């Protein structure tokens, strides 16, 4: 990982990791992104406007390779971490933990990172990828690193509660609405996953179907969604050379990022 601090330009730094007041991250694939403007807007809503020249100077540092960059506001410093991206996860295994909600600022990304780490360390079943955060009724809200949605036939069900405004969830909801599919807020009880497709969403792994949900001594295997391949390919096909702030993207060099991830 390379860390930079913004001082009118990016300067390499060995500043300590966290605590973060605000953070955001996304997959950056050989200079291409999916929804970069949305990530920058979410960051700015909590951290304030990014300085002039920040994005324009950042992009050349992210022009090659499979990366998972993170921008953060920490103790008055504006940071950029250039990190390698792991391979995209085709399916996801989750631990359901009927435990107290660890979040302090659920609608801001960054402040709860340390609490999430402790939550996973305490509750996550070995071999699973992430741990579910639940409300006081036991309904699933999100995980420590991504959003959750469930399907009831053609109806896209999003959690009825407070969760991080996920960029990938926003994209999935927008597509469902464009396709004329109903979108409803519901309490996503874990037992429903036995009969309804459950998807994990984030900007690193895209749309990843949950293959296992560990509920104590029971392991639930949610069914596959019949149109999952179409949804997966749609999301990975959305990567382009985006021009932040312009609402435009250059798709001339766009190919299937999913294919490149699986090769």
Protein Blocks (a to p, Z undefined) as FASTA:
>chain_A
ZZdddehiacddfbdehjafbdcddddeehiaehklmmmmmmmmmnopadehklmmmmmm
mmgcjdddddddeehiacddddddddddfbdcddddddddfbfblmbghjlmmmmmmmmm
mmmcghiabdcdddfkopafbdfkbccdddehjaccddeddddddfklmmmmmmmmmnop
acddddddfklmmmgccddddfklopaddfbdcehjbccdddddfklmmmmmmmmmmgcc
ddehklpacfklgccfklmmmZZ
